């Protein structure tokens, strides 16, 4: 088809055609596959380059190596600096250490030290990691050798930045190098070094710096003293912390909110929350307003102790002082509510955060998920996990571990395994806790072969089993009654250099006792102590229970005495095991004395305790006394279970009180307690006994009628 000459077209169409041609030409120039750095260099040669629309379109396409080439090849170092600052204002660009270095070297080479100094400070402040700081220090030291020495302001900026990352070793080395070079430190210098030392618990070294401050006739300020107080609190030396607190005030240095908050948090860390609350009152009395940092830890500790009302009171106090709770405060309160089994309030508070536009973080979500999983509400926990991405926080390994634990609690290890495979495929990667939780789930389900296979799978995925992995397996074997395999696993654990803890030893000791190998269990207790592992109450409970059940009460009593030597207080399980031993030996009178002693020690009997006493009394035929204890346990607010009901029914049947037995059965059903096969067996036995008794009575009457017809 022949082309139409341009001149033969109408004028309007010719103009539009030329405009299109120019636009296409400009588009081709801008998007040509050439190096954009040369185009930028040409634009920078014009005085008005900042207003160039072409530059603003080219800049987003510049790669790091393009920027370095422009900064290094620009003839005018000040122009290079201006372009560097121009790029800094672009929201999509962050300068690298190399970019800073390129401009700095140009400025130093041109003896432009004033702008070089400003850029050096910006370079230091831009560092966000240890690697960036080390590269920066190395580059700046090289520039120092070229005639651009460090000044005290540069050293201070470096020390503060390194301190923020807790790089205590590098801070100390830089401080020493500063002194070697004859640069006189300022109070800011000393404070930066003292602060990082104290944050890492190195108070002795910090006090050496403090002495140097005093020798130089500087006056320590509130920041100095507060740092020392922080170090003492981190080391658990609250006495020294409060001594420094008193000293600073004698020296005329007033504490601020950070000083008080540091002491309050120190007291809370060591369980002295009431003292912390008292100090907070003193703080307010002096006109120093608590900050959100002051409130958060006391709220967390109160919640953890179940003192939810007092924690909520602190929240109200915060609002009165216009100090609004932050994410950490809400997280502490939500976590405390979950631990106190007040899930409705916790969920309500979580929803309030969302309504108020305060985005929960990973810790907040994990606290709620943990609480929901503990109450076996796995569906809601999974729903919150799915919400996390939309809230701007991705689920981490802890999140997944909580949901896996939840699935295992409701005996759905299959669903937990599905989540493990998702973690391996998409992340986050599982850790030892993930595998240990699953192994525990398989063990509790009695599926020990899968537990062992999972441990091998764990190794294949580069996650080494730890002492808890082996402890779960040992406990699983013991629960299944296979103490030989448990012992073999224990020996293998030792061969691998893993150190058993008190949970490991207690699991194996309990396994031996339940399998009537109490002497082996006692030997293991001695081995446990020889290896520096201190037995706990559960360890002694397992042994006392084992010896009691084998009617070896003397040994059980001896173990009971040993508990006080280890500063251990017997609990309800200890007393109940001893009581069971006494009852088995027919010493119910001694059992009463032990029960009274138990209550004097503030240890209330539980359902199992009453079950042991009632069972013992019924075996002796003392139904009246058993009935008294049955009534007493109900008065104590305890609900009889099928074991106690069945024991009482058996007692009535043995004495031939079948009517009493059926009356109690009716009461049992009315209380919502479902009878077991043993319960029905007892009642059937009672009916059979009654039938036999009736038949015997009929036979006796027939004999009497035959032998004595005149009667």
MOHU-V774245 format. One record per helix or strand of 2 or more residues. SS is the DSSP state (A for helix, B for strand). FROM is the first residue (numbers start at 1). TO is the last residue. If there is no record, write none. Layout:
((SS	FROM	TO) (SS	FROM	TO))
This chain:
((A	6	8) (A	11	30) (A	36	44) (A	49	51) (A	53	59) (A	64	73) (A	77	88) (A	97	109) (A	113	126) (A	130	145) (A	152	164) (A	168	180) (A	187	199) (A	203	215) (A	222	234) (A	238	250) (A	257	269) (A	273	285) (A	292	304) (A	308	320) (A	327	339) (A	343	355) (A	362	374) (A	378	391) (A	397	409) (A	413	426) (A	432	444) (A	448	460) (A	467	479) (A	483	495) (A	502	514) (A	518	530) (A	537	549) (A	553	565) (A	572	584) (A	588	600) (A	607	619) (A	623	635) (A	642	654) (A	658	670) (A	677	707))
